[in-house]
Amino acid sequence: MVTLHEGSTPLVPAPRLSERAGAEVWLKLEGANPTGSFKDRGMTCAVSAALREGAQAVVCASTGNTAASAAAYAARAGLRGAVIVPEGKIATGKLAQALMHGARVVALRGNFDQALALVRELVDRHPIALVNSINDFRLEGQKTAAFEVLDELDEVDAVCLPVGNAGNVTAYWKGFVEADAAPRMLGFQAEGAAPLVRGEPVAEPETVASAIRIGNPARWEEAMAAIVGSGGAIEAVSDAEIVDAYRLLAAGEGVFCEPASAAAVAGLLRYGPRGARRLVCVLTGHGLKDPQAALESAGAVMPCEASLGALEEAVLA
Ligand SMILES: *Cc1c(COP(=O)(O)O)cnc(C)c1O
């Protein structure tokens, strides 16, 4: 088993957000996984299976976090890793991780959807394991987050999730069904990358939330089945709403997530709790993944001369 002891992430109450939302809100901090996103839950399974099956390398298309996770678990397994990312479109932290873990990082002149279509063809021709969430082992690992939520809260009315390639909402629902629970799945996409909301693929997806910049989700049918089957909903939020939620979480709750994760909270604030009394928002990735996004939406630093008077002015004024 190839593991970095992923999972068992904190589930913390969010008092200020609860007050705003008019419901009891809990945050599942998936950024606390070994590489900083929930992708690790699935990657331990997918890479373990690849090793068992004798694959020589693992490959994925990625908006960033799958690449960071695949690179780490490939390194752990002693396998070669190749990650295909849209050129210039992934967050700095994720790029640094993939490179440091020794993966071959390929910057494709195209978007995520094109990258995924190409790697699917690649693995048909070579003994390489595909570790995107179209790999069923990924979902088997990711569903464990639902079990953890149920271990801590005996009742949950709804779960808010950001939706990109739509594997995670599918995995949560699978986990809840297996555990005989049925919270509503509330999925949120960015307005510029909202194929499931529009009901058709988006050719050129665009949003500040790079992790969910996906125009043609691979798990389309399964995700819609999860959302409909749970009595949930799929809705869109604007980049401005995502950034507001991103800042509110960091400055109001002390929780720094990446922009894509904040889409779940933006959705809750825009569309309301829909009758749910207790909800869990899944914060899928750590804020340090994307320092650029943070610096662009946070306040400026305060310059100061090296004197007590100037310091008093800077700190207290
Ligand atoms: C991968 C990812 C998502 C989207 O998950 P899907 O399974 O592709 O829907 C959301 N947020 C973050 C931080 C991610 O890394």
The ligand as an ORCA input file, in Angstrom:
! r2SCAN-3c Opt
* xyz 0 1
  C      -9.895     18.653     -7.878
  C     -10.404     19.784     -7.081
  C     -11.765     20.151     -7.079
  C     -12.783     19.527     -7.967
  O     -13.003     18.159     -7.706
  P     -13.665     17.276     -8.846
  O     -13.601     15.892     -8.319
  O     -12.794     17.470    -10.063
  O     -15.029     17.797     -9.074
  C     -12.161     21.175     -6.236
  N     -11.282     21.832     -5.461
  C      -9.976     21.499     -5.444
  C      -9.061     22.275     -4.561
  C      -9.497     20.480     -6.252
  O      -8.197     20.187     -6.228
*
